[in-house]
Amino acid sequence: MPARLYMDNAATSFPKPNVVLEAMTDYATRLGASPGRGAYAEAREAGELMQRCRQRINALINGEDENHVIFTLNTTDALNLAIKGLVRPGDHIVTTWMDHNSVLRPFNMLVASDGVEQTRVPCDPQTGLVDPDLIRSAIQRNTRLIAVVHGSNVTGTVQPIRAIGRIARECAVPLLVDAAQTCGHMPIDVRADCIDLLAAPGHKGLLGPLGTGFLYIRPGVEKMMRTLREGGTGSVSEHDTQPTFMPDRFEPGSHNAIGIIGLSEGVQYLLDRGVETVWEHERQLIKTMVDELAAELPGLTCFGPQGVANRCGVFSVRIEGYDNPAALSDVLEQEFGILTRSGIHCAPLAHQTMGTHTLGGATRFSFGPFLTVQDVKYACDALAQVCHRNAVAAHG
Ligand SMILES: Cc1ncc(COP(=O)(O)O)c(C=O)c1O
């Protein structure tokens, strides 16, 4: 059995930096208290560590206020809070065909149950890119929200988020960005990009554990939002109504303290290394994959942008002869020890855009900061071996 090579960072990142694991162990063995739920030293320290995580995330994305970083369970939870917090019956909402089910499904739920109207803007079938002018044309008088995936979890397409942000700001429609595949991998500046709501996982590019995520809410936008859950916050306990101040307004219930304290160190790791440096490294990996796959491997199709521009480290491929992409994942795991993810990747409209939805989807490789150029070459070499073997079997 070959050594294991984890290439499923789009699902969750692995490995995590040691500092993340050390912080979680320290919390579990030394503190253990629930943040904000007591005045004793351990509870206070746990609360301070959580606040530090907000500060670090706020610094990473150039947010305006650390208290507008709301901790969530994952990206899906953050997207649901943004979407259902903002949208009301009779509103119109805009998204794209490259978006993930964690936007498409809440949108469809609102259409079915609240009489909300939606426009799904098509994307280029080759690159997966959306034309910002089509977003502009989709905006109506009653448009309440535009939700756009930053980096596609199918093709790695990175959408022109700044151009979309400027249009949204000009039209005074809040922009929600799903940064599940980009936050921590590449620089994101919510102010420069005119992002009103940024939903991101803690457990992918930010290198924290599963069960973490956040929603950044631009100051002022929270006034348009209702809460989805109410309950104890450890603050103003004498009142039986939800506090209106941030972040407590959107954070009822005991926190995932161990996860958030681990996440904090993942974010600090990125701040220390510099997200630009991480991105530069991931661009090297992307360039290696693009160059190696440009060698015209027999029967191989790689979807999405063909160069390094407008893409992140997510690549989906199909090889002729593998009708079921899971069979390719199986060969990659069994023979080469490479861990990939096959199927529709919770993005049915993205696969429709690429024309792969009726073929069972594709096989996805996704990068993280600890992979090397040699790892990517090894994966490309494995693909080349499978392609050549297949071509010989098919044509003799
Ligand atoms: C583009 C995109 N959006 C949203 C999600 C949902 O993320 P989470 O698993 O953190 O809820 C994913 C997960 O893979 C994703 O790739």
The ligand as a MOL file (V3000), in Angstrom:
LIG
                    3D

  0  0  0     0  0            999 V3000
M  V30 BEGIN CTAB
M  V30 COUNTS 16 16 0 0 0
M  V30 BEGIN ATOM
M  V30 1 C -18.4420 26.2030 -2.0780 0
M  V30 2 C -18.9210 25.5780 -0.7960 0
M  V30 3 N -19.8560 26.2090 -0.0830 0
M  V30 4 C -20.3030 25.7160 1.0830 0
M  V30 5 C -19.8140 24.5290 1.5850 0
M  V30 6 C -20.3250 24.0150 2.8930 0
M  V30 7 O -19.2860 24.0740 3.8060 0
M  V30 8 P -19.3840 23.4410 5.2550 0
M  V30 9 O -19.0380 21.9980 5.0760 0
M  V30 10 O -18.3460 24.1680 6.0510 0
M  V30 11 O -20.7490 23.6410 5.7460 0
M  V30 12 C -18.8370 23.8320 0.8750 0
M  V30 13 C -18.3400 22.5480 1.3780 0
M  V30 14 O -17.6510 21.8250 0.7690 0
M  V30 15 C -18.3690 24.3770 -0.3380 0
M  V30 16 O -17.4290 23.7760 -1.0440 0
M  V30 END ATOM
M  V30 BEGIN BOND
M  V30 1 1 1 2
M  V30 2 1 2 3
M  V30 3 2 2 15
M  V30 4 2 3 4
M  V30 5 1 4 5
M  V30 6 1 5 6
M  V30 7 2 5 12
M  V30 8 1 6 7
M  V30 9 1 7 8
M  V30 10 2 8 9
M  V30 11 1 8 10
M  V30 12 1 8 11
M  V30 13 1 12 13
M  V30 14 1 12 15
M  V30 15 2 13 14
M  V30 16 1 15 16
M  V30 END BOND
M  V30 END CTAB
M  END
